[in-house]
């Protein structure tokens, strides 16, 4: 499109071809800007499917306690893994910034009377939910624990000693060659965990309460 040197001449409107070319450039730029986000989302999906998400999640290195009166779930799996702290974390101590954990993965879970607490310099940040008749619900739940205890645990169709990378019942798989177990369902009473990380694709917490307390769970 040419512009006239004469100021009295009207400026010609852009031709349809010009609009199409300009629009095409804008569309291409928008598409290129969306590529990194798309790649990041795709990478997260792949990492989750491979059970490698914990390796990308820098834990604080501060353990927290989780208790529940009951835990019921479908699609259960367990295997060992390593969690990593951020480089230079003051909580690393002599661990090298790594914590050996038991990963518990449950496709769909329900928990009653859930309690979570973390000690913060003499006080505790306390979270409770699901204690008034409506259970806490979680999808794609994983917990990274260093200690677990329960009054009773029941499993349906459990497989012990399998390679965790081949699991198809829990929402995530473990590392290749790692010892693990999986089951169709799990029921646990009076569960207590010392955790370093918890993740879920969806977490619903009815009657949620958060505050500070002199005592933990």
C-alpha positions as a printed Julia matrix, in Angstrom:
217×3 Matrix{Float64}:
   0.0     0.0    0.0
   1.52    3.38  -1.1
   0.91    6.7    0.68
   0.58    9.96  -1.36
   2.98   12.83  -0.76
   0.11   15.27  -1.31
  -1.52   16.04   2.08
  -4.83   16.8    0.33
  -5.08   13.29  -1.06
  -7.09   10.87   1.12
  -5.19    7.94   2.47
  -6.28    4.8    0.73
  -7.86    2.2    3.02
  -5.94   -1.03   3.48
  -6.76   -3.72   0.96
  -8.2    -7.09   2.02
  -4.84   -8.65   1.22
  -3.12   -6.28   3.66
  -5.58   -7.24   6.43
  -5.1   -10.91   5.76
  -1.31  -10.55   5.84
  -1.41   -8.51   9.07
  -3.83  -10.93  10.65
  -1.67  -13.85   9.61
   1.35  -12.29  11.32
  -0.64  -11.71  14.51
  -1.97  -15.27  14.49
   1.52  -16.66  13.98
   2.89  -14.54  16.84
   0.07  -15.66  19.15
   0.67  -19.28  18.22
   4.4   -18.98  18.94
   3.69  -17.35  22.31
   1.44  -20.29  23.2
   4.04  -22.93  22.38
   6.0   -22.71  25.68
   2.81  -23.02  27.74
   1.67  -25.99  25.68
   5.05  -27.69  26.02
   5.08  -27.11  29.78
   1.6   -28.56  30.16
   2.52  -31.57  28.03
   5.67  -32.13  30.08
   3.68  -32.1   33.32
   1.27  -34.68  31.94
   4.14  -36.95  30.9
   5.95  -36.53  34.24
   2.77  -37.3   36.16
   2.1   -40.4   34.06
   5.65  -41.62  34.66
   5.53  -40.94  38.4
   8.44  -38.5   38.08
   6.68  -35.38  39.31
   8.2   -35.63  42.8
  11.67  -35.18  41.3
  10.57  -31.8   39.89
   8.97  -30.68  43.18
  11.45  -28.99  45.51
  10.34  -29.88  49.03
  10.91  -27.5   51.93
  12.58  -30.21  53.98
  10.21  -29.58  56.9
   8.2   -32.7   57.81
   4.51  -32.45  58.62
   2.07  -34.82  60.31
  -1.14  -36.1   58.74
  -3.75  -38.16  60.57
  -7.22  -39.42  59.68
  -9.77  -41.64  61.39
 -10.4   -43.54  58.15
  -8.99  -43.59  54.64
 -10.76  -45.43  51.83
  -9.42  -45.49  48.31
  -9.48  -47.13  44.9
  -6.43  -47.6   42.69
  -3.72  -47.95  45.35
   0.05  -48.14  44.9
   3.25  -47.75  46.95
   6.92  -47.53  46.05
  10.15  -45.85  47.16
  11.48  -42.58  45.77
  13.8   -39.66  46.52
  12.51  -36.14  47.21
  14.84  -33.19  46.66
  15.09  -29.86  48.46
  15.92  -26.61  46.73
  19.64  -26.05  46.28
  21.16  -24.47  49.38
  18.12  -25.19  51.57
  18.85  -24.5   55.27
  16.89  -27.67  56.09
  19.24  -29.97  54.17
  21.49  -30.69  57.16
  23.75  -33.66  56.37
  21.23  -35.27  53.99
  22.61  -33.64  50.86
  19.15  -32.17  50.3
  17.56  -35.55  49.6
  14.97  -37.53  51.56
  14.16  -41.19  50.96
  10.37  -41.51  51.01
   7.55  -43.99  50.61
   5.21  -42.75  47.91
   1.58  -43.74  48.48
  -0.6   -43.09  45.42
  -4.39  -43.44  45.37
  -6.56  -42.75  42.35
  -9.68  -41.77  44.36
  -9.62  -41.33  48.15
 -11.97  -40.38  50.99
 -10.75  -39.39  54.45
 -12.69  -38.65  57.64
 -11.49  -36.32  60.39
  -8.38  -35.22  58.51
  -5.72  -33.34  60.46
  -2.45  -31.84  59.19
   0.11  -29.97  61.25
   3.61  -28.57  60.81
   5.8   -27.22  63.59
   6.91  -23.62  63.08
   9.3   -22.46  65.77
   7.44  -23.54  68.88
   3.92  -23.31  67.45
   1.99  -25.48  65.0
   0.1   -24.56  61.86
  -2.97  -26.8   62.17
  -5.41  -27.71  59.4
  -8.54  -29.83  59.95
 -11.35  -30.9   57.59
 -13.93  -33.62  57.05
 -14.89  -33.88  60.71
 -18.62  -33.13  60.5
 -19.99  -36.09  58.58
 -18.8   -35.12  55.08
 -15.44  -36.72  54.18
 -12.5   -35.09  52.48
 -12.2   -36.23  48.85
  -9.04  -36.37  46.75
  -8.32  -37.44  43.18
  -4.83  -38.41  42.05
  -3.59  -38.28  45.65
   0.09  -38.92  46.42
   1.87  -38.62  49.76
   5.63  -38.81  50.26
   6.23  -40.23  53.75
   9.12  -41.28  55.95
   6.91  -42.99  58.54
   3.42  -44.51  58.47
   1.26  -46.27  61.07
  -2.32  -47.48  61.29
  -4.59  -49.52  63.55
  -5.76  -51.61  60.6
  -5.12  -51.76  56.85
  -7.13  -53.86  54.39
  -6.43  -54.37  50.67
  -8.35  -56.04  47.84
  -6.4   -57.89  45.12
  -3.01  -56.72  46.34
   0.18  -57.4   44.37
   3.45  -57.15  46.33
   6.93  -57.05  44.83
   6.05  -55.79  41.36
   8.17  -53.36  39.36
   6.55  -50.0   40.15
   7.13  -48.75  36.59
   4.6   -51.32  35.34
   1.77  -50.43  37.72
  -1.64  -49.68  36.23
  -3.87  -49.31  39.32
  -2.54  -46.16  41.04
  -2.58  -42.73  39.37
   1.24  -42.66  38.96
   3.99  -45.17  38.28
   7.26  -45.59  40.15
  10.85  -45.6   38.84
  11.99  -48.49  36.66
  13.23  -51.41  38.76
  11.78  -50.11  42.05
  10.04  -52.51  44.45
   6.38  -51.72  44.99
   2.87  -52.93  45.67
  -0.53  -52.12  44.2
  -4.14  -53.05  44.97
  -7.65  -52.44  43.69
  -8.84  -50.89  46.96
  -7.48  -49.88  50.36
  -9.15  -49.24  53.73
  -7.11  -47.88  56.63
  -8.19  -47.02  60.17
  -6.44  -44.47  62.38
  -3.75  -43.63  59.86
  -0.8   -41.48  60.87
   1.94  -40.27  58.49
   5.08  -38.18  58.67
   5.12  -36.52  55.25
   7.38  -34.29  53.21
   5.0   -33.73  50.3
   1.38  -34.22  49.29
  -0.05  -33.69  45.81
  -3.48  -34.19  44.28
  -5.15  -33.35  41.0
  -8.22  -32.35  43.01
  -8.69  -31.86  46.76
 -12.1   -31.13  48.35
 -11.99  -30.2   52.04
 -15.4   -29.66  53.68
 -15.48  -27.79  57.02
 -11.91  -26.6   56.52
 -10.28  -24.83  59.45
  -6.75  -23.42  59.53
  -4.99  -21.76  62.44
  -2.14  -21.84  64.93
  -2.1   -24.18  67.93
   0.22  -25.14  70.76
  -0.25  -28.81  69.79
  -0.05  -30.66  66.5
  -2.09  -33.6   65.23
